[in-house]
Amino acid sequence: MVHFSKVAVVAAALAGSAIAHPGEHHDLDDIKQQVKARDQMASVAKRSLNNCPSSLKHRELTARAVARRSTIAKDLREKRGIQTKAKKFRRDLATLEAYEAVNHNMTGVYHYTPATPEATIFSANTSCILSPEVTDGPYYILGELVRKNVTEGQPGIPLYLEAQYIDITTCLPVPELYVDIWNCNATGYYSGVVANGNEVGWDSTFLRGVQPTDEEGVASFETIFPGHYEGRAIHTHLLVHDNVTVMDNGTFQGGAVTHIGQLFWNEELRSAAEAVYPYTTNTQAITSNAEDMWSIVQAENDFDPFPEYMYLGDSIEDGLLAWIQIGVNVTADYTDDDYYSVAATLQADGGHENTESPFTRGGDMGNGTAPGNGTAPPS
């Protein structure tokens, strides 16, 4: 029997601390303005997406997505030799209630029989924008390799992540987008940068890569569940370029920046992950979703930055399958926006710092605070 859980997170105001990525400093008044702009964009996009469920082509797209995710789950379980039954954990935005502020582990468990339709398990909410437009942070690197598996041997809980991009005006998938992914490792450190508290190195590339979306608008990655660091809730970065030039060396150049987003993970999942090695060795302070400076749950039904996910086996150590649909405005270009910041460029001879970035060693880092005493992993 498959067990399901419904987990909610509480809406919260901006955190009092301005600490974010290691070496980063933000002005809270500026953040409030960006959050307000983000919420307005999300509200407009949601109105566009509200018509999606009534579209025949979109319903057909959803049916194909259900079948695809079901097949991926079965293939991953078979590949890893998992015999125990999978678990699906579902959230419901309608449960963003005040009682959650009292008990962040208020969980309803549902039992289904093997006859439960796959659509109940593998569907995704298309009635709202599923990833807010937020800053890409100070650690975006240009020139990463086009590759699906980005782990490079980094220890942690295996995560297969599927991001499907939907045009907010047509409700149809958007092919040929190039999607950058990056997140910190299990102990809270990023590859590819050198900044106060993050000394991993310019030439490192773990947990970074690029995938093009296929005809279904899907880009998939094999990565690990991210760790935490002080000042930010656990998150995964996704940044999308359109109309790029693909190079012979397995990278791309140019193109418009169509979407900048961050995915977040609920507190129940974070707690389960951090009970597992090597997450248990992370000595940095934990920031909850409710405390995150970007107020990720503040817009409630206007956007949903939390992927659907399932345990591939009985234990989180067996790995996770997660998926999310992201509404995009294909005419947008954030290349010149304050949201978009490039820390370095990876070239044939290694990583090169963008000395104009305010967040890396060559720039003015402000009074950012180092993230605790964890030890940076080898690259």
HELIX and SHEET records of a PDB file:
HELIX    1   1 LEU A   28  LEU A   49  1                                  22    
HELIX    2   2 CYS A   52  SER A   54  5                                   3    
HELIX    3   3 LEU A   56  LYS A   79  1                                  24    
HELIX    4   4 LEU A   93  THR A   95  5                                   3    
HELIX    5   5 ALA A   98  ALA A  101  5                                   4    
HELIX    6   6 GLU A  118  PHE A  122  1                                   5    
HELIX    7   7 GLU A  267  ALA A  273  1                                   7    
HELIX    8   8 TYR A  279  THR A  281  5                                   3    
HELIX    9   9 GLU A  300  ASP A  302  5                                   3    
HELIX   10  10 ILE A  316  ASP A  318  5                                   3    
SHEET    1   A 7 THR A 107  TYR A 112  0                                        
SHEET    2   A 7 VAL A   2  VAL A   7 -1                                        
SHEET    3   A 7 LYS A  87  ARG A  90  1                                        
SHEET    4   A 7 GLU A 308  TYR A 311 -1                                        
SHEET    5   A 7 LEU A 320  VAL A 328 -1                                        
SHEET    6   A 7 PRO A 158  ASP A 167  1                                        
SHEET    7   A 7 VAL A 218  ILE A 224 -1                                        
SHEET    1   B 3 ILE A 141  LEU A 142  0                                        
SHEET    2   B 3 ALA A 344  GLN A 347  1                                        
SHEET    3   B 3 GLY A 350  GLU A 353 -1                                        
SHEET    1   C 4 ARG A 208  PRO A 212  0                                        
SHEET    2   C 4 TYR A 178  TRP A 182 -1                                        
SHEET    3   C 4 HIS A 235  ASP A 242 -1                                        
SHEET    4   C 4 ALA A 256  PHE A 264 -1                                        
SHEET    1   D 2 THR A 245  VAL A 246  0                                        
SHEET    2   D 2 PHE A 252  GLN A 253 -1                                        
END                                                                             
